[in-house]
Each structure stands twice: as C-alpha cells, then as structure tokens.
Amino acid sequence: MHIGIDARLLYYQMGGISQYVRWLLPALAELDQVNRYTVFHSRKDGRAYTPAAPNFQRQNLWTPCHHRLERWALAGEVARFRLDALHSPDFIPPRFGARRHVITVHDLNFIYYPEFLTPESMRYYAEQIQWAVQKADHIAADSHATRYDLIEHLGVPPGKVTTIHLAANPLYARAYGAAAVQQTLDQFHLPRDFILFVGTLEPRKNIPFLLDAYDRLLKTTAVDPPLILVGRKGWIYEDVFKRIEELGLAGRVRHLAGVYDEQLAHLYHAAGVLVTPSHYEGFGLPALEAMHCGCPVIVSNRGSLPEIVGPAGLTLDVLDETEWTDALYRVLTDSTLRQRMIAAGYEQAATFSWRKTAGMTRQLYLTG
C-alpha cells in the first residue's frame, strides 16, 4: 500500500498535535518495512522529520495549514501521488486525493466550552469538524472520552471511530541524575517540591481556580511551596495574571515560558506534584509525562484525564476548591501516599507506548 501522512503542521506550531506526528513517524518506520509511506511537509520547513527508512519519502507541499481553501488546494497537490490511504492528524482531510481518508480527532472542547475560544477559532472548528468526520472513512480518537463525544454529539457511527491512545516523548522515560536536575533548578532559581502546572495559559485550563485553591493552601496550612506555571500564553490569558495580582501571589507564583523538553523533565523530577485542573482535555499529555518522571499527579475529573492517569492519580471535582486544597496538602505532606502514587504512576505510564499507537494506527491505514 501507498500511505500518505500530513506533517505540515510541524512547521507552523510545535504543539501537542505536532508532537503526536513527530513521534508517530519513527514508530511506524520501526514497525512497518513493507508498505510505502509519503510524508507531506510544508515547503518552508527545512527540518527533517521523515524517517530515514527506504520505504519512507518526503514530499513538500505549498498548501498552508488552516487556509480557507485548504480542502481544495491540498487535494490538488496530493492527488498525483495516487495514495491508498491519507492520514490527516490535524483532523481536516482534503476533498479528495486518496482512496481512503483517516483522520485523528483530538478533542471536542469547542462543543462543551465555546466561551473558551476566540470567535474566529469557534467559527473555524464548528465549520470544519462536522464535514471532516463525515468525509473521513475512519477516525482515530485520542481517548475513549473523545470517541464518546464524537458518537454522542456528532452522530458518528461507533464502528467508524477507534480509540488510539497517544504516548509521551521517550525523553521523559529516561533516567536523570540529581546533578542535571539541580542544574535546571539553579537556572530557574527554584527549590524542590514545588507545585507544577504545565500547559498553555488559556481559559479551559482553569488556572484562576487553581490559584484560588493554592491561595487557600497558603492561608490554611503550614505548607508554602511556590506554584510554577510552565507554558506559553494562549488566548484570553490575561485573567490568570489578574487573579495572581488580586490574591497577592506575585511573590509565590512563577510563569516560565520557552522551557525545553529536557528541562521540563527535570522539573517533573523535582516537583512535589503536577496539577491539571482543566475543564476539558482530549488526552492530557503533561500528566503522562509527569508519571514517567516519578511525579504524583492531581487532575480534574473531566474529559480524558481520568482514563489517562487511571488509579495512579487523584481525580477531583473541577469546581471544588476545598477538595483541591486538601489534596494538595495530602500529596505534599504524606510520604506514604506520595510513594504509592509514584509507584502507581510508573506502572500506569508504562501502559502507553508509541509502538502500540503506531500498530493500531497502521491497522487503520490497512483495513479501517
């Protein structure tokens, strides 16, 4: 078979979907030496993500991601390759161009929380998703939660959508020495055992709620670790910094952007706990990364997060501030609980692998 994979998004932004494509490609190359793969890159991208395997080749395309004419322009570019299957990891397939179209849908956040998106983003997703799921011959969903949403909210037939969990960057499963971790802490002037949040600063991440729970922790207990927010500023992020000022937490809360993967691994190893109080997550990659690094995790009970952390993490009501404060206190002070969560986290993280993801994805290419 001749299989095409759309990797253009890697040029435009290195977010979660791009990371998915980045690690899926080498896993497919390791698993499949029989079928022919063409990986489509942006013509502007000078980086090499196509595996150096004899059955993989790179082709450059002109069509930019998320262009208003993308469906037609992309179809015109890929049609000449006579593909048996085309995988669109960013969920939007072209109008034509392959015998079969496979897409990955990562979440349906816009359905639950339209107020958390900009009007422009809301219009884009609402217009594209219904057409995309109808056009696709098969759909991969990052989680059972997203699969359920596709079936219940968009009317996708159950047999047309398969849950295929992602995995973490293999870097997070490596062992790191104390000296390397300490070097990163020194660079950012951080102590150990801080509270860590990782993700884009945007409304659905529910960070003002986290700040309130953290403020209550400082005021009602003797525990006073700093809260470290790692991630870029997304849309409507101003409320985060406004709430920090209102609570008088400017000296206790730090925002770090531009943190490299290896530095983030060091932060996971040094943190007392990772917190993810999101209203909705299609997968919840930081929780998986943290478990690989021996960091206990507390997550909300929304979206995919409960299935990703399994029995290893604490899953809490996303609206119960007292419950979050109490959980933070217990994880940071109860060494027995911490060790139990760390051990369970390693075990849970080991159930996710790119080889497993690639194997299930390849099966969709071949048979759907």
C-alpha positions, 0 to 999 in steps of 0.5 A: 500500500501507498500511505500518505501522512500530513506533517505540515503542521510541524512547521507552523506550531510545535504543539501537542498535535505536532508532537503526536506526528513527530513521534508517530513517524519513527514508530511506524518506520520501526514497525512497518518495512513493507508498505510505502509511506509519503510524508507531506511537509510544508515547503518552508520547513527545512527540518527533517522529520521523515524517517530515514527508512527506504520505504519512507519519502518526503514530499513538500507541499505549498498548501498552508495549514488552516487556509480557507481553501485548504480542502481544495488546494491540498487535494490538488497537490496530493492527488498525483501521488495516487495514495491508498490511504491519507492520514490527516492528524490535524483532523481536516482531510482534503476533498479528495486525493486518496482512496481512503481518508483517516483522520485523528480527532483530538478533542471536542472542547469547542462543543462543551466550552465555546466561551473558551475560544476566540470567535474566529477559532469557534467559527473555524472548528464548528465549520470544519469538524462536522464535514471532516468526520463525515468525509473521513472513512475512519477516525482515530480518537485520542481517548475513549472520552473523545470517541464518546463525544464524537458518537454522542454529539456528532452522530458518528457511527461507533464502528467508524471511530477507534480509540488510539491512545497517544504516548509521551516523548521517550525523553521523559522515560529516561533516567536523570541524575540529581546533578542535571536536575539541580542544574535546571533548578539553579537556572530557574532559581527554584527549590524542590517540591514545588507545585507544577502546572504545565500547559498553555495559559488559556481559559479551559485550563482553569488556572484562576481556580487553581490559584484560588485553591493554592491561595487557600493552601497558603492561608490554611496550612503550614505548607508554602511551596511556590506554584510554577506555571510552565507554558506559553500564553494562549488566548484570553490569558490575561485573567490568570495574571489578574487573579495572581495580582488580586490574591497577592501571589506575585511573590509565590507564583512563577510563569516560565515560558520557552522551557525545553523538553529536557528541562521540563523533565527535570522539573517533573523530577523535582516537583512535589506534584503536577496539577491539571485542573482543566475543564476539558482535555482530549488526552492530557499529555503533561500528566503522562509525562509527569508519571514517567518522571516519578511525579504524583499527579492531581487532575480534574475529573473531566474529559480524558484525564481520568482514563489517562492517569487511571488509579495512579492519580487523584481525580477531583471535582473541577469546581471544588476548591476545598477538595483541591486544597486538601489534596494538595496538602495530602500529596505534599505532606504524606510520604506514604501516599506520595510513594504509592502514587509514584509507584502507581504512576510508573506502572500506569505510564508504562501502559502507553507506548508509541509502538502500540499507537503506531500498530493500531494506527497502521491497522487503520491505514490497512483495513479501517 
